[in-house]
Amino acid sequence: MSQTDDTLNGSDEDHKVDGQMVTVDGTPLKASLKRAERKRTLIAFLLVAPLLTYLMITFIVPIGQMMWRSVDNPQVISVLPKTLEALEDWDGEGIPDEPVFEALAEELAVASANRTVGRLAVRLNYEISAARGALMGTSRSAADMEPPYKQAFLDDHRLWNESEFYRIIKREGDPVTASYYVAAFDGAYNEAGEIVLQDENRRIYIDLFIRTFSMSIGITLLTLLLGFPISFLMASLPMRTANLLMIFVLLPFWTSLLVRTTSWIVLLQQQGVVNEVLILVGLIDDDSRLGMIYNMTGTIIAMTHILLPFMVLPLYSVMKTIPPSYVRAAKSLGATPWTAFWRIYVPQTLPGIGAGGVLVFIISIGYYITPALVGGQSGQMISNLIAYHMQTSLNWGLAAALGSVLLVSVLILYWVYNRLVGADSLKLG
């Protein structure tokens, strides 16, 4: 018998020294077992280390960078440190004094020379319109300005005559800002520096968040309504027939998402297949074709079709393990078929319902391609606006704030689900 077997199994060669079990080499048995356990733990960790490293690089680090970008605010303080120092004595009323403009002239001239004024101009333009024009225009002439600098600035651009512009510069001089999150909740700063809601006609994001969550919940319920009968049928049929149906369920995965979404455009447009069939059977007139595309209806229909397999697969995996004898036993004890199904069968499918619901909801809440193609104006989701700020407006801070709010919202909902139902009841297979 090997020494390892002696250590782990306590062979006949183990003996006691001063009343303590030891191995043949005199090592206490408890210490030897702990050393062997540490070795196994180290080997297990080394086996999963590549996966952990991959997740850290591709998942944890990008999310951390996104959340940091949502509060990172280096543009103003890096370009205008002397101006911010001069603004510390300003009370926020009227136009600042000459020292502020002297510092501004010096620092804008330097920023124009080293080409950092562009980032400052873009950052302040997020807070107040025309800031980019004021900073870019004034920076080109800042090196030639002479005292009194204040009058030179006031004559250069109308924005230098507004005290709000200086309040924004002073407020955004902190290296960490909450401005992106204020904007993400349709907020703004008033003259007193307090956070208030934007005018009603300028509120965008709260409505989009509500629409995104409501559409995701509706899509989850629709996939459950459609997927439960399919899964029940597959679990009840012989294996050969069930496998054939499974192929049809998995068939969409073998087709490009772009192709599937485009197919729905062909089907649902006013001159499309669905409207033509409805006219052919006499359900609608040619003048009253249904508008099922480029709106919320089109987004819900297309996303329900695309996400249906993610509900069917968890449900089927759970239903397949439910013994049919349970329902037969309930019927033999006097239960009606509906009572046996509802009271005996359905509760046993709850782990699959929970897993499918969480899976479909989390995927749908961040969907982008399908709403962009078939959603139109009323079918857009918050992910489309995040993409807009990333690709078009280049307001990455606001995009990061919106993404962080979406991430935290999903985590809160998952925490609530875990408290009410329990995440350990989820079964994906």
C-alpha angles and dihedrals in degrees: 000000000000125000090247091056089049090052097047101035102034100237127204089268091066110099141174127264115188088346093306125115112242136176124245091271091055097256114140109256093231092053091047092052091049091050091051090048092051090051092052091047091051092050091049091049092050089052093055095036094094091053092047090049091050092050091047093052099041102031118016098040096047091048090049091049091049093052092046092050089055090067102024111113112169101140102086099037093047095051103032108033095137092046091053090050090052091048092057090083093047114104095211095251125113122339120329122249130264097274090064092054092044090056091044092053093050096046096042089052090052092045091051091051095050093037098238095120091085094067091047091049093050092047094051092043087065088063101040130013119244091027091116093054092047095050097041093047096045094044091061092058098033094095091058096047120116131192131318086056094174094065092044091055094046090052094046101063136359093234091068087065092061118088090205089070092059092045089055092049090050094046094047092049091092115099089227121049139184093199095104092054091045089055091044089061093046092256133141139184119254126209091277092054093251122139113246134166119269120249111286094250090055098050109111114143104054091053090047092051090050091048092048094051094043092049091047091051091047092049090049092052092046093051089050092049092050099034099050096066091044092051092045091052092048092049092050099047126082115276095254093054092041090054090053091053089047089058090056090049092051095041094091089060088063091057126075115260089228091055093049092049093047089050089059089054089057092047100044105037118110091257091039135114098269095052092044091053092048090052091046093055091043100246094125137018125245089248094054103054114164120252102223101149135068090028140077092281092060092048093051094047095047095044093047090055093046095047098040094096090056088062097040097053098055091042093050093047090055097040091052090063096051110101111233088218090077093066092042090052091051091051091048088055092056104271118141117240090255093048092048091049096045099039101035110022105035097052089057090055094056094099089057092044090051094047094047093045094051092045095049094042095050093046094046095047091064099037115136116161099055097048089045092055104037104015103080114183100320096041098056120118132206090264090065092056091047088054090048092056091045097049109023114022091030090215093145093167093060091043089052091048092051090047092049092050089051092049094048091046091055091047091051092050090048090050090051090049090050091051094047102036108007127245090232089070092065114111121187095172 
